[in-house]
């Protein structure tokens, strides 16, 4: 955090932006779009059920897919921005020499969790790809793709942060 309390993340348009900043921006934009689509699908569900008295069968699986995408892509962008999955209270209350170790540990845990989510998401997706979703013509495995992609992004963002030389006075949320 800077003295003004602003994020240590690079500003839009800065020339020294990390290439992963653009990936995080895209992930956050997709998460926001998934959240908007989720709200629209749920509004249609309520309207169709209570006004038209005809509940569409496709709204639940589409809403679940949107929720998964919003959650995982948003979480990955949060890891990149150093605002999610951290031990911030312990980090900021620790003496300066201990902060580097805590920050490295936190980022290693983030990378491990992200890798685990990616691997198991891929396995679940592959295992259920041949099963059709109820109510919509998509494979059941599609519901696990956001888990895989988000986990991969979480791991990549955390590893990138781990490999950078951190300024332990300002980083970590």
Backbone as CSV, one residue per row, in Angstrom:
resi,resn,N_x,N_y,N_z,CA_x,CA_y,CA_z,C_x,C_y,C_z
1,UNK,0.843,-1.178,0.000,0.000,0.000,0.000,0.886,1.238,0.000
2,UNK,0.497,2.196,-0.767,1.234,3.442,-0.785,0.787,4.291,0.398
3,UNK,1.453,5.418,0.561,1.118,6.288,1.683,-0.320,6.780,1.593
4,UNK,-0.819,6.915,0.373,-2.195,7.391,0.192,-3.215,6.277,0.348
5,UNK,-2.765,5.037,0.579,-3.672,3.919,0.769,-4.139,3.302,-0.527
6,UNK,-3.489,3.641,-1.645,-3.883,3.091,-2.923,-3.233,1.742,-3.133
7,UNK,-3.774,0.996,-4.053,-3.261,-0.334,-4.367,-1.865,-0.236,-4.941
8,UNK,-1.019,-1.216,-4.636,0.325,-1.276,-5.185,0.313,-1.811,-6.607
9,UNK,-0.850,-2.233,-7.116,-0.954,-2.760,-8.471,-0.722,-1.627,-9.465
10,UNK,-0.143,-1.946,-10.628,0.121,-0.910,-11.622,-1.166,-0.261,-12.116
11,UNK,-1.068,1.001,-12.489,-2.206,1.743,-13.002,-2.441,1.415,-14.464
12,UNK,-3.688,1.543,-14.919,-4.028,1.315,-16.314,-3.266,2.302,-17.176
13,UNK,-2.710,1.795,-18.270,-1.970,2.643,-19.184,-0.503,2.772,-18.836
14,UNK,-0.083,2.224,-17.714,1.322,2.300,-17.344,2.150,1.468,-18.315
15,UNK,3.327,1.970,-18.652,4.160,1.268,-19.627,4.899,0.090,-19.013
16,UNK,5.033,0.044,-17.712,5.775,-1.022,-17.062,4.870,-2.137,-16.534
17,UNK,3.700,-2.288,-17.138,2.762,-3.314,-16.680,3.290,-4.700,-17.004
18,UNK,3.073,-5.609,-16.088,3.400,-7.018,-16.268,2.454,-7.599,-17.318
19,UNK,2.921,-8.516,-18.186,2.008,-9.111,-19.172,0.802,-9.813,-18.524
20,UNK,0.972,-10.283,-17.304,-0.144,-10.936,-16.632,-1.209,-9.932,-16.162
21,UNK,-0.855,-8.646,-16.145,-1.865,-7.634,-15.806,-3.004,-7.671,-16.814
22,UNK,-2.667,-7.812,-18.072,-3.693,-7.864,-19.132,-4.552,-9.118,-18.964
23,UNK,-3.926,-10.247,-18.632,-4.679,-11.488,-18.411,-5.635,-11.308,-17.227
24,UNK,-5.159,-10.670,-16.166,-6.008,-10.426,-14.997,-7.154,-9.482,-15.348
25,UNK,-6.882,-8.472,-16.177,-7.946,-7.562,-16.608,-9.024,-8.319,-17.379
26,UNK,-8.594,-9.211,-18.271,-9.544,-10.007,-19.055,-10.348,-10.922,-18.133
27,UNK,-9.663,-11.572,-17.182,-10.356,-12.460,-16.238,-11.398,-11.685,-15.439
28,UNK,-11.035,-10.502,-14.988,-11.977,-9.692,-14.207,-13.151,-9.240,-15.060
29,UNK,-12.898,-8.869,-16.303,-13.979,-8.476,-17.211,-14.923,-9.644,-17.481
30,UNK,-14.364,-10.824,-17.694,-15.198,-12.008,-17.917,-15.994,-12.369,-16.665
31,UNK,-15.377,-12.208,-15.496,-16.095,-12.473,-14.238,-17.266,-11.511,-14.079
32,UNK,-17.036,-10.246,-14.399,-18.115,-9.258,-14.303,-19.228,-9.574,-15.300
33,UNK,-18.858,-9.965,-16.512,-19.865,-10.325,-17.518,-20.658,-11.549,-17.071
34,UNK,-19.977,-12.524,-16.471,-20.664,-13.719,-15.973,-21.636,-13.356,-14.855
35,UNK,-21.251,-12.403,-14.011,-22.130,-11.963,-12.927,-23.373,-11.255,-13.476
36,UNK,-23.190,-10.428,-14.484,-24.330,-9.754,-15.113,-25.240,-10.787,-15.776
37,UNK,-24.640,-11.725,-16.501,-25.435,-12.773,-17.156,-26.176,-13.616,-16.116
38,UNK,-25.522,-13.914,-15.004,-26.169,-14.657,-13.919,-27.403,-13.910,-13.418
39,UNK,-27.284,-12.618,-13.207,-28.421,-11.821,-12.741,-29.551,-11.828,-13.775
40,UNK,-29.198,-11.704,-15.059,-30.222,-11.713,-16.107,-30.927,-13.064,-16.200
41,UNK,-30.161,-14.135,-16.091,-30.752,-15.476,-16.142,-31.692,-15.685,-14.963
42,UNK,-31.274,-15.260,-13.784,-32.122,-15.426,-12.600,-33.373,-14.545,-12.676
43,UNK,-33.225,-13.337,-13.230,-34.408,-12.491,-13.409,-35.392,-13.149,-14.377
44,UNK,-34.881,-13.730,-15.443,-35.764,-14.417,-16.393,-36.434,-15.611,-15.715
45,UNK,-35.686,-16.340,-14.908,-36.238,-17.491,-14.203,-37.413,-17.072,-13.327
46,UNK,-37.231,-16.019,-12.561,-38.293,-15.549,-11.671,-39.493,-15.057,-12.478
47,UNK,-39.240,-14.271,-13.529,-40.329,-13.773,-14.374,-41.101,-14.929,-15.016
48,UNK,-40.354,-15.873,-15.587,-41.003,-17.001,-16.268,-41.792,-17.859,-15.284
49,UNK,-41.254,-18.055,-14.096,-41.941,-18.905,-13.120,-43.197,-18.241,-12.570
50,UNK,-43.084,-16.993,-12.173,-44.197,-16.364,-11.459,-45.145,-15.551,-12.341
51,UNK,-44.677,-15.091,-13.480,-45.562,-14.323,-14.367,-46.102,-15.203,-15.479
52,UNK,-45.220,-15.954,-16.127,-45.639,-16.810,-17.239,-46.097,-18.190,-16.789
53,UNK,-45.803,-18.527,-15.530,-46.124,-19.840,-14.982,-45.531,-20.965,-15.840
54,UNK,-44.313,-20.729,-16.328,-43.632,-21.695,-17.188,-42.132,-21.601,-16.915
55,UNK,-41.644,-22.380,-15.952,-40.234,-22.345,-15.562,-39.347,-22.966,-16.641
56,UNK,-38.413,-22.202,-17.188,-37.508,-22.786,-18.176,-36.495,-23.715,-17.500
57,UNK,-36.196,-24.811,-18.155,-35.294,-25.804,-17.552,-33.823,-25.424,-17.701
58,UNK,-33.508,-24.507,-18.601,-32.113,-24.193,-18.886,-31.513,-23.200,-17.900
59,UNK,-32.329,-22.511,-17.109,-31.799,-21.425,-16.285,-30.891,-21.904,-15.153
60,UNK,-31.217,-23.022,-14.532,-30.385,-23.482,-13.419,-28.977,-23.872,-13.864
61,UNK,-28.809,-24.722,-14.890,-27.438,-25.057,-15.286,-26.663,-23.855,-15.825
62,UNK,-27.333,-22.942,-16.529,-26.642,-21.751,-17.030,-26.240,-20.855,-15.861
63,UNK,-27.101,-20.709,-14.875,-26.773,-19.901,-13.694,-25.584,-20.495,-12.937
64,UNK,-25.540,-21.812,-12.819,-24.416,-22.468,-12.140,-23.117,-22.233,-12.904
65,UNK,-23.163,-22.341,-14.216,-21.979,-22.088,-15.041,-21.516,-20.641,-14.892
66,UNK,-22.452,-19.705,-14.896,-22.110,-18.288,-14.714,-21.517,-18.030,-13.324
67,UNK,-22.107,-18.649,-12.310,-21.593,-18.471,-10.953,-20.178,-19.027,-10.834
68,UNK,-19.943,-20.209,-11.406,-18.604,-20.796,-11.369,-17.587,-19.892,-12.055
69,UNK,-17.962,-19.352,-13.214,-17.053,-18.475,-13.952,-16.770,-17.197,-13.169
70,UNK,-17.819,-16.566,-12.639,-17.630,-15.329,-11.879,-16.752,-15.568,-10.659
71,UNK,-17.010,-16.653,-9.952,-16.271,-16.956,-8.731,-14.797,-17.233,-9.013
72,UNK,-14.510,-18.111,-9.966,-13.128,-18.522,-10.196,-12.308,-17.447,-10.904
73,UNK,-12.890,-16.775,-11.883,-12.148,-15.725,-12.571,-11.951,-14.513,-11.665
74,UNK,-12.975,-14.198,-10.873,-12.841,-13.114,-9.910,-11.799,-13.418,-8.845
75,UNK,-11.784,-14.653,-8.366,-10.786,-15.040,-7.362,-9.372,-14.952,-7.933
76,UNK,-9.209,-15.369,-9.182,-7.869,-15.305,-9.777,-7.413,-13.856,-9.931
77,UNK,-8.315,-12.965,-10.346,-7.960,-11.548,-10.450,-7.633,-10.986,-9.069
78,UNK,-8.330,-11.460,-8.041,-8.036,-11.034,-6.675,-6.663,-11.479,-6.217
79,UNK,-6.251,-12.657,-6.617,-4.900,-13.128,-6.287,-3.877,-12.237,-6.982
80,UNK,-4.119,-11.941,-8.250,-3.186,-11.092,-8.996,-3.054,-9.711,-8.358
81,UNK,-4.178,-9.163,-7.895,-4.179,-7.837,-7.275,-3.760,-7.886,-5.802
82,UNK,-3.428,-9.062,-5.306,-3.016,-9.277,-3.920,-4.104,-8.847,-2.934
83,UNK,-5.341,-9.216,-3.287,-6.488,-8.888,-2.452,-7.286,-10.117,-2.047
84,UNK,-6.770,-11.303,-2.340,-7.529,-12.513,-2.078,-6.561,-13.625,-1.691
85,UNK,-7.001,-14.530,-0.838,-6.217,-15.691,-0.411,-4.880,-15.276,0.196
86,UNK,-4.907,-14.480,1.208,-3.661,-14.072,1.852,-3.814,-14.066,3.366
87,UNK,-2.688,-13.971,4.030,-2.655,-13.907,5.491,-2.297,-12.476,5.877
88,UNK,-3.152,-11.531,5.511,-2.797,-10.132,5.583,-2.608,-9.621,7.002
89,UNK,-3.430,-10.050,7.940,-3.294,-9.565,9.318,-1.967,-10.032,9.899
90,UNK,-1.655,-11.305,9.702,-0.372,-11.811,10.189,0.799,-11.146,9.494
91,UNK,0.658,-10.896,8.215,1.728,-10.268,7.443,2.012,-8.859,7.946
92,UNK,0.981,-8.075,8.132,1.172,-6.682,8.533,1.550,-6.523,9.997
93,UNK,1.245,-7.495,10.826,1.599,-7.383,12.236,2.950,-8.011,12.543
94,UNK,3.534,-8.706,11.580,4.836,-9.356,11.797,5.971,-8.353,11.641
95,UNK,7.060,-8.628,12.317,8.243,-7.777,12.120,8.711,-7.875,10.663
96,UNK,9.316,-6.814,10.173,9.725,-6.731,8.774,10.544,-7.935,8.302
97,UNK,11.509,-8.451,9.081,12.278,-9.603,8.581,11.439,-10.873,8.374
98,UNK,10.351,-10.998,9.127,9.506,-12.190,9.028,8.519,-12.069,7.854
99,UNK,8.238,-10.851,7.439,7.245,-10.637,6.383,7.600,-11.345,5.078
100,UNK,8.867,-11.333,4.691,9.271,-11.970,3.432,8.940,-13.464,3.460
101,UNK,9.192,-14.115,4.590,8.892,-15.538,4.718,7.384,-15.770,4.672
102,UNK,6.626,-14.951,5.389,5.168,-15.094,5.400,4.577,-14.843,4.013
103,UNK,5.103,-13.850,3.317,4.616,-13.540,1.978,4.922,-14.685,1.013
104,UNK,6.125,-15.231,1.097,6.485,-16.361,0.236,5.623,-17.578,0.558
105,UNK,5.395,-17.830,1.836,4.550,-18.965,2.228,3.130,-18.782,1.706
106,UNK,2.580,-17.581,1.880,1.227,-17.293,1.414,1.107,-17.520,-0.088
107,UNK,2.068,-17.046,-0.844,2.021,-17.199,-2.294,2.236,-18.643,-2.720
108,UNK,3.046,-19.378,-1.990,3.224,-20.800,-2.300,1.929,-21.572,-2.040
109,UNK,1.234,-21.236,-0.961,-0.061,-21.867,-0.673,-1.061,-21.513,-1.776
110,UNK,-1.095,-20.258,-2.183,-1.985,-19.836,-3.262,-1.705,-20.627,-4.536
111,UNK,-0.427,-20.738,-4.888,-0.060,-21.476,-6.106,-0.448,-22.947,-5.987
112,UNK,-0.235,-23.534,-4.826,-0.605,-24.936,-4.626,-2.100,-25.166,-4.708
113,UNK,-2.869,-24.284,-4.097,-4.323,-24.407,-4.158,-4.801,-24.209,-5.592
114,UNK,-4.250,-23.226,-6.287,-4.617,-22.994,-7.678,-4.304,-24.189,-8.556
115,UNK,-3.118,-24.773,-8.372,-2.741,-25.954,-9.157,-3.674,-27.128,-8.858
116,UNK,-4.015,-27.305,-7.590,-4.920,-28.386,-7.217,-6.299,-28.179,-7.851
117,UNK,-6.807,-26.955,-7.815,-8.096,-26.669,-8.435,-8.050,-26.914,-9.939
118,UNK,-6.951,-26.535,-10.573,-6.813,-26.740,-12.024,-6.789,-28.224,-12.368
119,UNK,-5.984,-28.989,-11.644,-5.864,-30.425,-11.931,-7.188,-31.136,-11.701
120,UNK,-7.816,-30.894,-10.559,-9.072,-31.585,-10.274,-10.205,-31.074,-11.146
121,UNK,-10.170,-29.813,-11.518,-11.166,-29.295,-12.444,-11.068,-29.968,-13.803
122,UNK,-9.840,-30.154,-14.275,-9.626,-30.848,-15.554,-10.097,-32.298,-15.454
123,UNK,-9.771,-32.950,-14.353,-10.196,-34.351,-14.169,-11.725,-34.464,-14.121
124,UNK,-12.363,-33.580,-13.369,-13.824,-33.613,-13.284,-14.456,-33.306,-14.639
125,UNK,-13.898,-32.340,-15.331,-14.425,-31.978,-16.642,-14.297,-33.143,-17.624
126,UNK,-13.134,-33.777,-17.641,-12.921,-34.907,-18.549,-13.829,-36.083,-18.190
127,UNK,-13.999,-36.330,-16.896,-14.804,-37.475,-16.455,-16.291,-37.296,-16.751
128,UNK,-16.747,-36.042,-16.850,-18.180,-35.795,-17.031,-18.517,-35.167,-18.377
129,UNK,-17.541,-35.078,-19.271,-17.770,-34.419,-20.545,-18.828,-35.140,-21.391
130,UNK,-18.904,-36.426,-21.306,-19.861,-37.181,-22.106,-21.269,-37.218,-21.546
131,UNK,-21.482,-36.612,-20.397,-22.805,-36.608,-19.762,-23.485,-35.277,-20.072
132,UNK,-24.670,-35.311,-20.662,-25.344,-34.033,-20.962,-25.902,-33.393,-19.685
133,UNK,-25.850,-32.069,-19.651,-26.461,-31.333,-18.537,-27.971,-31.424,-18.667
134,UNK,-28.633,-31.519,-17.543,-30.093,-31.516,-17.548,-30.583,-30.119,-17.900
135,UNK,-31.456,-30.025,-18.891,-32.088,-28.761,-19.219,-31.404,-27.918,-20.261
136,UNK,-30.194,-28.237,-20.627,-29.465,-27.434,-21.613,-28.546,-28.361,-22.412
137,UNK,-28.336,-28.048,-23.660,-27.528,-28.939,-24.505,-26.042,-28.600,-24.391
138,UNK,-25.517,-28.799,-23.214,-24.091,-28.645,-22.932,-23.620,-29.892,-22.190
139,UNK,-22.345,-30.249,-22.346,-21.840,-31.376,-21.552,-21.679,-30.966,-20.084
140,UNK,-21.905,-31.891,-19.193,-21.764,-31.622,-17.761,-20.358,-31.138,-17.428
141,UNK,-19.382,-31.613,-18.170,-17.996,-31.204,-17.930,-17.752,-29.718,-18.121
142,UNK,-18.623,-29.037,-18.872,-18.467,-27.595,-19.073,-18.588,-26.836,-17.754
143,UNK,-19.329,-27.382,-16.812,-19.497,-26.722,-15.515,-18.185,-26.664,-14.731
144,UNK,-17.229,-27.528,-15.065,-15.949,-27.570,-14.354,-14.844,-26.816,-15.072
145,UNK,-15.102,-26.322,-16.281,-14.079,-25.559,-16.998,-13.659,-24.290,-16.260
146,UNK,-14.599,-23.518,-15.688,-14.153,-22.339,-14.931,-13.258,-22.702,-13.742
147,UNK,-13.505,-23.848,-13.124,-12.654,-24.308,-12.025,-11.236,-24.542,-12.528
148,UNK,-11.116,-25.182,-13.681,-9.812,-25.465,-14.269,-9.086,-24.188,-14.665
149,UNK,-9.782,-23.314,-15.382,-9.164,-22.082,-15.871,-8.818,-21.152,-14.711
150,UNK,-9.750,-20.988,-13.788,-9.487,-20.144,-12.624,-8.346,-20.670,-11.777
151,UNK,-8.307,-21.983,-11.570,-7.209,-22.574,-10.805,-5.872,-22.361,-11.482
152,UNK,-5.843,-22.529,-12.797,-4.611,-22.301,-13.549,-4.163,-20.848,-13.415
153,UNK,-5.101,-19.918,-13.522,-4.760,-18.503,-13.378,-4.300,-18.172,-11.961
154,UNK,-4.964,-18.735,-10.959,-4.536,-18.512,-9.568,-3.097,-18.987,-9.385
155,UNK,-2.802,-20.182,-9.895,-1.438,-20.715,-9.770,-0.439,-19.826,-10.505
156,UNK,-0.762,-19.415,-11.723,0.157,-18.584,-12.507,0.386,-17.229,-11.840
157,UNK,-0.685,-16.597,-11.365,-0.541,-15.292,-10.725,0.252,-15.407,-9.427
158,UNK,-0.019,-16.440,-8.645,0.699,-16.611,-7.375,2.175,-16.920,-7.614
159,UNK,2.468,-17.765,-8.596,3.872,-18.058,-8.911,4.590,-16.815,-9.406
160,UNK,3.917,-16.007,-10.214,4.513,-14.760,-10.680,4.861,-13.863,-9.495
161,UNK,3.941,-13.741,-8.551,4.197,-12.929,-7.363,5.298,-13.532,-6.493
162,UNK,5.333,-14.843,-6.418,6.345,-15.526,-5.610,7.743,-15.307,-6.175
163,UNK,7.857,-15.313,-7.499,9.163,-15.190,-8.137,9.671,-13.754,-8.211
164,UNK,8.770,-12.796,-8.059,9.203,-11.389,-8.023,9.878,-11.110,-6.693
165,UNK,10.764,-10.143,-6.692,11.362,-9.699,-5.415,10.380,-8.728,-4.773
166,UNK,9.702,-9.143,-3.703,8.683,-8.268,-3.113,9.270,-7.170,-2.255
167,UNK,8.568,-6.065,-2.212,8.843,-5.031,-1.241,7.933,-5.341,-0.061
168,UNK,8.473,-5.979,0.957,7.645,-6.478,2.056,7.019,-5.369,2.884
169,UNK,7.445,-4.128,2.670,6.826,-3.021,3.389,5.506,-2.613,2.757
170,UNK,5.317,-2.910,1.443,4.121,-2.423,0.767,3.262,-3.526,0.195
171,UNK,3.775,-4.723,-0.017,3.009,-5.768,-0.698,2.217,-6.616,0.287
172,UNK,1.221,-7.314,-0.289,0.446,-8.272,0.482,-0.898,-7.744,0.930
173,UNK,-1.383,-6.694,0.335,-2.720,-6.193,0.642,-2.644,-5.093,1.590
